[in-house]
Amino acid sequence: MEVIILKEPHQIANKCADIFEQAIIEKNNAVLGLATGSTPMLLYKELVNRYERGRLSFRNVITFNLDEYVGLSPQHSQSYSYFMQKHLFEHIDISSRNTHLPDGIAENPIYESEKYEAKIRGCGIDLQLLGLGSNGHIGFNEPTSSLGSQTRIKTLTPQTVKDNSRFFTEGEFQPTLAITMGIGTITSAKRIVLLAIGKKKACAIKQAIEGPLSAWCPASALQMHPRTTFIIDEEAASLLKMKEYYRWVYEQQQQLTQRLGMP
Ligand code: F6R
């Protein structure tokens, strides 16, 4: 695991955008796993910025989102499909045929989950982006989710419903079910980048990186993944015991890449 601690949210977005850019340039039809929520918003802004400056094209890129609320149509302003259109897809040259999210209003959400899993397995994700729930969830894999789980319907915890209530207006229907990639689906990606910002994430970051491997903290499953990078701010890193070591490793690595003239 690589842990990169940066000061400002825009530095986190830029660093992550560099990793995305590298993945897109490296492979003509890169398959990206995407996330929603507050954390990736600056990253998407930076990717749009790089596209507008002619530095990046998404023409052949394929995307799969982590999750979608059960009961919300793609047109619903709180659906993750709508979020992706608004924050990324409608601003770049990606083909709508290449963007995938679970269908929140599928007649049979169980079948929809199986179909989504099969599509992901058929393509294989090159780079998966993750945010982190304050309870350690990744996607909507809440604590005690099987570490080998596949795409399926999950019931959100009251904590997650509360955390996400800020996106809904009072009295508006807020779903408590979601279709989410499983932890096994997520960890089948070749490379994973998890972003976390703020004090609210410090406890989950501590458990994910330095805690025991446990279904109690779904993000701890990333300890088993061969190529995961955590890019986090000082507040999210505040409870880490080894943070000076992570900083030192990153500095050494920066020096090495500079010396070798690597991007
Ligand atoms: C979003 C997702 C969630 C969020 C997490 C953090 O697609 O799957 O796991 O990444 O809840 O959300 P924010 O970034 O809003 O704190």
Boltz pocket constraint, residues with backbone or C-beta under 6 A from the ligand:
constraints:
  - pocket:
      binder: B
      contacts: [[A, 34], [A, 35], [A, 36], [A, 37], [A, 38], [A, 39], [A, 40], [A, 66], [A, 67], [A, 130], [A, 131], [A, 132], [A, 133], [A, 134], [A, 137], [A, 138], [A, 139], [A, 140]]
      max_distance: 6.0
